[in-house]
Amino acid sequence: MIDTINPGFSNLPEMEELLIQDIRLLGSLLGETIREQEGEQTFETIETIRRLSTAFEHEADSEAGRELDRLLGSLEPEEAVQVARAFCYFSHLTNIAEDRHRIRCTAAFLNRNPDKEPQGSLDHTFRLLTEAGVGPEQTCEALKESLVSPVLTAHPTEVQRRSILDATSAIEQLLAARETSGSSRELKRNEALLRARIVQLWQTRLLRSTHLTVADEIENALRFYQTSFLREIPHLYASLEERLGMHVPPFLQMGSWIGGDRDGNPNVNVDTLVLALRRQGEVAMRHYLHELNELRVEMPMSSRLVGFTPELQALADKADVGDPHRKDEPYRRAIIGIYSRLATTHQKLTPKTPPRPARSSAEPYGAAEELLADLSIVETSLIANKGAALIDTRLRPLRRAVEVFGFHLATVDLRQNSDVHEEVVAELLAAARIVGDYRNLGEEQKQSALLSVLRDPRPLRVPGVSYSSKTASELAILDAACSLRKAYGKRAIRQYIISHTETVSDLSKRLSFRRMAAS
């Protein structure tokens, strides 16, 4: 299904043949799949369209263009769908091959030019800092005052299914594995696995048949944490610390609008906000629990052979392990105790049973900082007793993940339109008999009324008043935000974004609104 391709991005022309081979392999497997699944006639129709398109586009063959128009015009609707699917999947597979090739070219460039840093890389950035006379201490001081927060948002036009994304990821991994396969048998097995994933793609509906719900959007976003962020962001911090030679403050933290952005979306409400943070907390804690269980396996050190600090001993003694075989393994007992407390926390906050139940009952953590403190005790003891080599592989990335993601995983931003705020504030002021018709006041009068409310310590929300559904919903959001911050930490919700802000009163409304809910 392919003649040739010019990738355009590779500065290593001798490697372009590898890209062409990958695309030809994927195109061939797709062609075999179409022939097998849809029949020879469908396959030949698609191939004819491909050949005519190539001749018209690359060779300016006008006759081929006319023949292509006639063929496309003669297709029955069902045939047209199959043709569209074939070319859509081929483009999809080509993109996978090109993405893999970019990685291959970058690796080859770095191997051939070890002294050159690609623009945008950490090495390049630190070289520029050094040339500018900015030292490690200055860099760390700047990072202490910084907050970089990539924010994931839901897009209403997102129609690609998770099944397609998972198959795409599998194909990319299989392509990468071909580069290290050492025998024809391994390559044959790899090709069989590629064929299976392409058959899976062909038999899977490409697009969603229904609109995404907010719950779907939450789950789609969580996939990126599970496959990337939870592991890669701690590695990024480790790279920075290696270059700076000192601890780097947690300046990079994730954010999200999913579940909290209700501007123009009536499906976002108090339930979606609670669901978003509950599911985020579950993903974060399950990652920590998995890492702790692996850490338990990796830390069987005996007190007969290694030392440990009094703090580590106290942590181990608190763990109700009840296993005589673990009596001389303080590190393992400490990890088991930490796991038990986190498993209890998981069940309290989600509430779901953790993937591996705790071995004994334990008090839940009140905050992620308490978990971080326990992990720091383990790390400090290892450093003090010739166990530093055991830290970098798992304990330090876990500690950094807890520092960055906490129990909340990502800050959920609240967002609402200022017009909605005005409507709600007007109802609250009227019910409290402070201002009868707030919305028709002039700007200066609005500001004066709102400032008066902000200065007044008395609650504005009137007990027993039956507010409209919109006002009740908005107040419920803020009530839930307060509870969620207590449960998951202050970083769980930090920002309240007001859209359609035009006047000072639009800003003051939100401050008043928040105080009204808090009261």
Sequence and secondary structure as in RCSB ss.txt:
>XXXX:A:sequence
MIDTINPGFSNLPEMEELLIQDIRLLGSLLGETIREQEGEQTFETIETIRRLSTAFEHEADSEAGRELDRLLGSL
EPEEAVQVARAFCYFSHLTNIAEDRHRIRCTAAFLNRNPDKEPQGSLDHTFRLLTEAGVGPEQTCEALKESLVSP
VLTAHPTEVQRRSILDATSAIEQLLAARETSGSSRELKRNEALLRARIVQLWQTRLLRSTHLTVADEIENALRFY
QTSFLREIPHLYASLEERLGMHVPPFLQMGSWIGGDRDGNPNVNVDTLVLALRRQGEVAMRHYLHELNELRVEMP
MSSRLVGFTPELQALADKADVGDPHRKDEPYRRAIIGIYSRLATTHQKLTPKTPPRPARSSAEPYGAAEELLADL
SIVETSLIANKGAALIDTRLRPLRRAVEVFGFHLATVDLRQNSDVHEEVVAELLAAARIVGDYRNLGEEQKQSAL
LSVLRDPRPLRVPGVSYSSKTASELAILDAACSLRKAYGKRAIRQYIISHTETVSDLSKRLSFRRMAAS
>XXXX:A:secstr
  S    SS S GGGHHHHHHHHHHHHHHHHHHHHHHH HHHHHHHHHHHHHHHHHHHH  HHHHHHHHHHHHT 
 HHHHHHHHHHHHHHHHHHHHHHHHHHHHHHHHHHHH TT   TTSHHHHHHHHHHTT  HHHHHHHHHT  B  
EE   TT  B HHHHHHHHHHHHHHHHHTT  SHHHHHHHHHHHHHHHHHHHTS SB SS   HHHHHHHHHHHI
IIIIHHHHHHHHHHHHHHHSS     B  EE TTTB TT TT SHHHHHHHHHHHHHHHHHHHHHHHHHHHHH  
  TTTS   HHHHHHHHHS    GGGTT HHHHHHHHHHHHHHHHHHHHS S  SS  SS     SSHHHHHHHH
HHHHHHHHHTT GGGIIIIIHHHHHHHHHHTTTSSEE EEEEHHHHHHHHHHHHHHTTS S GGGS HHHHHHHH
HHHHH  S  S TT    HHHHHHHHHHHHHHHHHHHH GGGS  EEEES  SHHHHHHHHHHHHHHH 
